[in-house]
Amino acid sequence: VDVTQMCAPQVHRASRRPFFAEGFLEQVDGVGEIPDDIKIYAMYGKVGHVMIRRMPQHADLRAARYRYLGADGSDLGEDVAPGQRIDSAIQVPDSFPDLIRIGEHLSRAVGLPFIRVDVYDTVNGPVLGELTRAPGGRQRYRSDHDQHLGTMWDLAQYRLDLDVQAGRPLQILHGDHPAENPYPPETSGRRGPGDREA
């Protein structure tokens, strides 16, 4: 969507094209206006845990509620993340196994021992929010779970090293699906997000 004309009067002079408008995401179960943020902590093809964050109010982290799950959908308990407001009533999405497969696949494709894959479960299917190598916010866990995640990270590095020795390029692997480049030619010299190497 070209929103240049729609927002031109309000755009600061230092802002440059292109402009993008995000679509409205409607969650499958329709729990609230803000869809649950599903954060998949993936270690090169395996999932350490999934954090579901529910935001009853936009941008108010004090109101946020959390649920932590294993890759099999099991609840990791009320004490897994000290200091977080745990809400075991947050439902596990019906598409959870598909979301896990997406997280596993993308974590192998980026070629890093750890990546967090953020997705939304919408009426139009899973929507990727972002991939992040260094999640912000509170990352404190119960001691046994923290050790479990650390072991998974070490094993992920080992699997990645073996794959690199076997010929895997040490860069992001792109699929064979066509991907539109949203950056117009007049951005001259700027590379699209898919052009970066890991």
Disulfide bonds with the S-S distance in Angstrom:
none
